[in-house]
Amino acid sequence: MSYSIDFSPLLPWTVIWAAAALAVVLAGVLLWQRRPGVFFRLLALAAMLGAIANPTLRQEEREYLPNIAVVVLDESGSQTIAGRPAQMQEIRRQLEERFARIPKLEVKWVTSSKPGAEGASGTTLFTDLNRALANVPPDRVAGIVMVTDGQIHDIPKTAAQLGFDAPVHALLTGARGEFDRRIQILKAPRYGLVGSTGVIEVAVRESGGRQAGEVAVLRITREGQPVETRRVVVGQKVDIAFGFPHAGANFVEIELDALPGELTAVNNRVFVSA
């Protein structure tokens, strides 16, 4: 609770200050002439000026709003493998327990990038964070915690683009030394003349901190033809011939040999049709 005095003058402040100056001059004259009752007259002038200034005593009771912490849970496809769902549950349990000890703290839980969710395209944690903070004043944001495997596709280029001045923490799921390989289609023909040959451009991508220059083995299957084996360097573009032996849809299957300890082999096979 706090008290303050506010003024709502009945006349402009310039008039009031001019009257106050005139009252000071008049008081000096009265004191110099030693007129009787001069102090009562001065009190009357001061009371009149005070009444014109119209002071009011204000009593305020302020209720402080709680700070807000936001926890963004990455539920993208890569978070469903290698025991990560259990890690997510344990992290959430511990965060709930620790945040409960902090007084006047409101916690918002945001799920992001769940496969099949409306508008989901890649891992967009910051997009979902901004959506959750749309109606939150920036000065109430205490901090952000992101629970993720680190594969995020919409990281802002600068901290100023966040729109708030609060720390952002990342809790990484997974285990040290994890790695995963996948086949990326860079370019593929959409159609072609029967008897002609097109080109598929692919690259083997690897995440997880292994040394660059590793060699991967690709197995290429064309409709009814023997399997072709290619040894390629991870990260480099590879051209694969795509034939059009007949009318209608033509298929090529490209498969990447899985390595021991690889997170998942689901993304080690792709199909191209044209």
C-alpha positions, 0 to 999 in steps of 0.5 A, a space after each residue: 500500500 502506498 500514498 501520494 498527493 495529486 493536484 487537480 488545479 481549478 485555475 492554470 498553474 501560471 495563474 496560481 504561481 503568479 498569485 503565490 508570488 503576489 502573496 509573498 510580496 504582500 506578506 513582505 510588506 505586511 511584515 515590514 509594516 508590522 501590521 497586527 494579525 499578519 500571520 493569520 492573513 498569511 495563513 488565509 492566503 496559503 489556504 486559499 492558494 491550496 484550495 485553488 490547487 485542489 490537492 487530493 490524497 491517493 491511496 494505492 494497493 498494487 497487486 504484482 502479476 506473476 512472471 511467466 516461464 515458457 517451456 517448449 517441448 519438441 515433439 517432432 519425429 526425431 524425438 520419438 526414437 532412441 528412448 527420447 520420449 522417456 527422457 522428455 517425460 522425466 525432464 518435464 517431471 523435474 521441471 514441474 517440481 523445480 518451478 513449483 518452488 519458485 514463488 509468483 511464477 506462472 509456467 506455460 507448456 507449449 508442444 511444438 512440431 508434432 507430426 500431423 499437427 496443422 501447419 507443422 513443417 519441420 521443427 519450428 520451436 521459435 514460431 510456436 514460442 512466439 505464438 504462445 507469447 502473443 498476448 504476454 507483455 515482454 517484461 513479464 517473460 522470466 525465461 524460456 526452456 526448450 526441450 529438444 534434440 537440437 535440430 531446429 529449423 527457425 532459429 532467429 538470426 539475432 537475439 533482438 528478433 526474439 521480441 523479449 529480454 529474457 534468457 533462452 535455455 536448451 535441454 538436449 535429449 539423446 546421448 553423447 556420440 549419437 549419429 544418424 544418416 539419411 538420403 536427401 533428394 536434391 533433384 529428380 526428373 518429373 517426367 521423360 520420354 520413353 527410352 530416354 534417361 534422366 538424372 537423380 541428384 542425391 546426397 548422404 547427410 549425416 548428423 551427430 559429429 562424426 568425422 567428415 569424409 566418411 564413405 557410405 554404401 548406396 544400393 540402387 534398384 531399378 524395376 526388375 534390374 539387378 541391384 547396383 552398389 555405389 560407394 559415395 562420400 557423405 555430404 557430396 552430391 551423387 548423380 544416379 541415372 534414371 531411365 524411362 523404359 516404358 510408359 507410365 510410372 517408372 520407379 527407382 529405389 535408393 537404399 543406404 546401408 545402416 551402420 551399427 549405432 545409427 539412431 534409425 534406419 527409417 530415413 535410409 531408403 527413398 523412392 523416386 517415381 516419374 
